[in-house]
Amino acid sequence: MRKQYWLAITLLVTTLAACASAYWWTRAHQQHSSVLAFLPRDPAAVLYIDIAALRQSPFLAQLAAWAPQPQKDPDYAQFVADTSFNFERDLDHVAIAAVESWRAFVIVGEGRFDRKKISAYAQRIGALKNRGGREIISLPYSVDTLGSELTFLSDRVVLLVTAAGLDKSLGAKENLDADKDWKERFDRLAGSPVFAVIRANRVPGYLGVPRSYSSPQLSSLLARLQWITIAAKPDADQLRLVAEGEAASESTSHQLADVLNSVVILAQTGLNDPKVRQQLNPLVRQAYLDLLKSADISKLDRGETKAVRLIVSVTPAFLEAARISLPLQAPQPLPSNPMPRKHPAASPRKSGT
């Protein structure tokens, strides 16, 4: 009877754990896909931020206390008053895609918007258009003849493109999430409140780091990568960073793992040098050593690609060390206007009415 009792308890706990894991993964996937699905197909890179999750993180509070505090800007305060929208409070999820060879960006935000107030504010500095039955507000840049375009996809989802005329980004739901290669990586990163997926061969310069500033061998290996993913996930008062590079050949991943391990060892050796011990603040040195000690480098078989994964943990001690190492700087004010200013040569026009 006792054996059956413990067997039943074990089965119950296992079942509950499986259900909890399935619920967590489904919820995280639904959250990020709600904004990722509206991005255009086949971008160069995508950045996703779950701001709602980060607000609950103790590490974010540590980071906010560490970072220089921006000066309060009267124009931004007026923007909040006019639109009832505060970025820190009302924006929950945001996805940004680099397109057009990194010359333009598509931004999708999900949160709490007063649609009428935001539209009225945007129209004061832009022009209202109608395209395919959708209301679009053209917002000219202040220093360029190009403009951006803003439209609401729903009461909770807004889309902004940084170059007018990206029609494919303003139409119906394109569902980047349905693309097999991108969906595979989005699903893999589900649950991380911050992640980036990058097509390595579409980065300007194709990761061609100047060899005078880095190892020629490392530069050559980075240039062979096909995908790069980076994820950040708060863990109590720490931040766990996971970077992964995917290559077509196993030899590339094997060599990259060896080079990264060598870099870690060389950095540890350098920090233990007697001269460095004398010159470097002990707190700073120890924080750097702890960061290197947390580094975990491993090789993974992703099927079509072979990957190298690097994991490090950023602690409050490391943030303090960075603060000590950096020269003091005066806090920088926020941009004077969260919306682009109107170009002098532009004049409001309304079409479709």
C-alpha positions in Angstrom: 0.0 0.0 0.0 2.8 2.4 0.9 4.5 1.7 -2.5 1.2 2.4 -4.4 0.7 5.6 -2.4 4.1 7.0 -3.3 3.6 5.9 -6.9 0.3 7.8 -7.1 1.9 10.9 -5.6 4.8 10.8 -8.1 2.4 10.3 -11.0 0.2 13.3 -9.8 3.2 15.6 -9.4 4.6 14.6 -12.8 1.2 15.3 -14.4 0.8 18.7 -12.7 4.3 19.7 -13.8 3.6 18.7 -17.4 0.4 20.7 -17.4 2.1 23.7 -15.9 4.9 23.5 -18.5 2.4 23.2 -21.3 0.4 26.2 -20.0 3.5 28.3 -19.6 4.8 27.6 -23.1 1.4 28.2 -24.7 0.9 31.4 -22.8 4.4 32.7 -23.7 3.9 31.7 -27.4 0.5 33.4 -27.6 2.0 36.6 -26.1 4.8 37.0 -28.5 2.9 35.8 -31.6 0.3 38.5 -31.1 2.8 41.1 -32.3 5.2 39.0 -34.3 2.5 37.8 -36.6 2.0 41.3 -38.1 5.6 41.7 -39.2 6.5 41.4 -42.9 7.7 38.2 -44.3 11.4 37.4 -44.5 13.0 40.3 -42.6 16.7 40.7 -41.9 16.3 40.7 -38.1 13.6 40.8 -35.5 13.7 42.1 -31.9 10.9 41.2 -29.4 10.4 42.7 -25.9 7.8 41.6 -23.4 7.6 44.8 -21.4 4.8 43.6 -19.2 6.9 40.7 -18.0 9.9 42.9 -17.5 8.0 45.2 -15.2 7.7 42.4 -12.7 11.4 41.6 -12.7 13.6 42.5 -9.7 16.5 42.7 -12.1 14.8 45.5 -14.1 14.4 47.4 -10.8 18.2 46.9 -10.3 18.9 48.1 -13.8 16.6 51.1 -13.4 18.4 52.1 -10.2 21.8 51.6 -11.9 21.1 53.5 -15.1 21.3 57.3 -15.3 17.9 58.9 -14.8 16.7 61.0 -17.7 15.6 64.5 -17.1 11.8 65.0 -17.2 10.9 66.5 -20.5 8.0 69.0 -20.7 7.2 67.9 -24.3 6.9 64.3 -23.3 4.7 65.2 -20.3 2.4 67.1 -22.8 2.4 64.1 -25.1 1.2 61.9 -22.2 -1.5 64.5 -21.3 -2.7 64.8 -24.9 -2.8 61.0 -25.6 -3.2 59.4 -22.2 -0.4 57.1 -23.3 2.7 56.4 -21.2 5.3 54.1 -22.7 6.5 52.7 -19.4 3.0 52.0 -18.1 0.8 51.2 -21.2 3.0 49.4 -23.7 3.0 45.6 -23.1 4.7 44.0 -26.1 6.7 45.3 -29.0 8.3 43.7 -32.0 10.7 45.4 -34.4 11.8 44.1 -37.8 14.7 45.4 -39.9 13.8 45.4 -43.6 15.0 46.9 -46.9 18.6 45.9 -46.1 18.4 47.5 -42.7 17.3 50.9 -44.2 13.8 50.7 -42.7 12.0 49.2 -39.7 8.6 47.9 -39.0 7.4 48.3 -35.4 4.3 46.6 -33.9 3.2 47.6 -30.4 0.5 46.0 -28.2 -0.9 47.6 -25.1 -3.5 50.1 -23.9 -4.1 52.9 -26.3 -6.7 55.7 -26.5 -7.1 55.4 -30.2 -9.0 58.6 -30.8 -6.5 60.7 -28.8 -3.4 59.2 -30.4 -4.9 59.6 -33.9 -5.8 63.2 -33.2 -2.3 63.9 -31.9 -0.6 62.3 -34.8 -2.8 64.1 -37.3 -1.6 67.5 -35.9 1.9 66.8 -37.2 1.0 64.5 -40.1 -1.4 63.8 -42.9 -4.4 61.5 -42.9 -4.6 59.0 -45.7 -6.9 56.0 -46.6 -5.4 52.9 -48.1 -7.4 49.8 -48.7 -10.1 51.0 -46.3 -7.5 51.5 -43.5 -6.8 54.8 -41.9 -3.1 55.7 -42.2 -1.3 58.7 -40.8 1.8 59.9 -42.6 4.4 61.3 -40.3 7.3 63.2 -42.0 10.7 63.2 -40.5 12.2 66.4 -39.2 15.6 66.0 -41.0 14.7 63.9 -44.1 12.3 63.9 -46.9 11.3 60.3 -46.1 8.4 59.8 -43.7 6.9 57.2 -41.5 3.4 55.8 -41.4 1.2 54.9 -38.5 -1.9 52.8 -38.4 -4.0 50.9 -35.8 -4.5 47.2 -36.5 -6.9 47.0 -33.6 -7.7 48.9 -30.5 -4.7 47.3 -28.8 -2.3 46.9 -31.6 -0.5 49.8 -33.5 1.9 49.5 -36.4 4.6 52.0 -37.4 6.9 51.8 -40.4 9.9 54.1 -40.7 9.7 54.5 -44.5 6.5 55.5 -46.3 5.3 53.1 -48.9 5.9 49.7 -47.2 2.5 48.7 -48.3 3.0 45.0 -47.5 3.6 45.9 -43.8 0.3 47.9 -43.5 -2.2 45.5 -45.0 -3.7 42.3 -43.7 -2.0 40.1 -41.2 1.1 38.7 -43.0 1.9 36.2 -40.2 5.7 36.0 -40.2 5.1 33.4 -37.4 4.0 31.0 -40.1 7.4 31.1 -41.8 9.0 27.8 -41.0 12.5 29.0 -40.3 11.4 32.0 -38.2 8.7 30.1 -36.4 11.1 27.4 -35.3 13.3 30.1 -33.6 10.5 32.0 -32.2 9.1 28.9 -30.6 12.6 28.0 -29.2 12.8 31.4 -27.6 9.2 31.5 -26.2 9.3 32.5 -22.6 12.2 34.9 -22.9 10.9 38.4 -22.4 13.6 39.8 -24.7 15.0 38.1 -27.7 16.4 38.8 -31.2 16.6 36.6 -34.2 19.1 37.7 -36.9 19.7 36.5 -40.4 23.5 36.7 -40.1 24.2 36.9 -43.9 21.9 39.9 -44.1 23.7 42.0 -41.5 25.5 44.9 -43.2 29.1 43.8 -43.8 28.0 40.2 -43.0 29.6 40.4 -39.6 32.8 41.5 -41.1 34.5 42.7 -37.8 37.6 44.7 -38.6 40.5 42.3 -38.1 42.6 45.0 -36.4 40.1 44.9 -33.5 39.5 41.2 -33.2 40.9 37.8 -33.9 41.0 37.1 -37.7 40.0 33.5 -36.9 36.9 34.7 -34.9 36.0 37.1 -37.7 36.2 34.4 -40.3 34.0 32.0 -38.2 31.4 34.7 -37.5 31.1 35.3 -41.2 30.1 31.7 -41.8 27.1 31.9 -39.5 23.6 31.7 -41.0 21.5 32.6 -37.9 22.2 34.4 -34.6 19.7 34.4 -31.7 20.1 36.3 -28.5 17.8 36.0 -25.5 17.6 37.7 -22.1 15.7 36.3 -19.2 15.6 37.8 -15.7 16.2 35.2 -12.9 15.5 36.8 -9.5 18.0 39.6 -9.3 20.2 38.3 -12.2 19.9 38.4 -16.0 20.6 35.3 -17.9 21.9 36.0 -21.4 21.9 33.3 -24.1 23.5 33.8 -27.5 23.5 31.1 -30.2 25.1 31.1 -33.6 24.1 28.6 -36.2 26.3 27.4 -39.1 25.8 24.9 -41.9 28.8 22.8 -41.1 29.8 21.0 -37.9 33.4 22.0 -38.4 32.5 25.7 -38.1 30.5 25.2 -34.9 33.4 23.1 -33.5 36.0 25.7 -34.3 33.8 28.6 -33.0 33.3 26.8 -29.6 37.0 26.2 -29.3 37.8 29.9 -30.0 35.2 31.1 -27.6 36.5 28.9 -24.9 40.0 30.2 -25.6 38.8 33.8 -25.3 37.3 33.0 -21.9 40.5 31.4 -20.6 42.6 34.3 -21.9 40.4 36.8 -20.3 40.6 35.0 -17.0 44.3 34.8 -17.3 44.6 38.5 -18.0 42.4 39.4 -15.0 44.7 37.3 -12.8 47.8 39.0 -14.0 49.7 40.8 -11.1 49.7 44.1 -12.9 46.0 44.0 -13.6 45.3 43.1 -9.9 47.2 46.3 -8.9 45.5 48.6 -11.5 41.9 47.3 -11.4 39.4 47.9 -8.6 39.0 44.6 -6.7 35.2 44.8 -6.9 35.4 45.3 -10.7 37.9 42.5 -11.2 35.9 40.1 -9.2 32.7 41.0 -11.0 34.4 40.3 -14.4 35.8 37.0 -13.1 32.3 36.0 -11.9 30.9 36.8 -15.3 33.5 34.7 -17.0 33.0 31.9 -14.5 29.3 31.8 -15.4 30.1 31.4 -19.1 28.8 28.1 -20.4 29.7 27.2 -24.0 28.2 24.2 -25.7 27.6 22.7 -29.1 24.1 21.8 -30.3 22.8 19.8 -33.3 19.8 21.7 -34.7 19.2 19.4 -37.6 19.9 21.4 -40.7 22.3 23.7 -38.7 25.0 23.1 -36.1 24.9 25.6 -33.3 27.2 27.0 -30.6 25.5 28.4 -27.5 27.0 30.9 -25.0 25.3 31.5 -21.6 26.4 34.1 -19.1 24.7 35.6 -16.0 24.7 39.3 -15.4 24.5 40.1 -11.6 24.0 43.3 -9.6 27.7 43.1 -8.7 28.5 43.3 -12.4 26.2 46.3 -12.9 28.0 48.0 -10.0 31.3 47.2 -11.5 30.3 48.7 -14.8 29.1 51.8 -12.9 32.5 52.1 -11.2 34.4 51.6 -14.5 32.4 54.1 -16.5 33.1 57.9 -16.2 30.3 59.9 -14.7 28.1 61.5 -17.2 25.3 63.9 -16.9 21.8 62.4 -17.4 20.6 62.8 -21.0 17.1 64.2 -21.5 14.4 62.2 -23.3 13.7 63.3 -26.9 11.8 66.5 -26.9 8.9 65.0 -28.9 8.0 61.2 -29.0 6.5 61.8 -32.4 8.5 63.1 -35.4 8.2 66.8 -36.0 6.6 68.0 -39.1 8.9 68.9 -42.0 8.7 72.6 -42.8 7.8 71.9 -46.4 5.0 69.5 -45.6 1.4 70.6 -45.2 -1.5 68.5 -43.8 -3.7 67.0 -46.4 -6.6 64.7 -46.1 -7.5 62.2 -48.7 -10.2 59.6 -49.0 -12.8 62.0 -47.5 
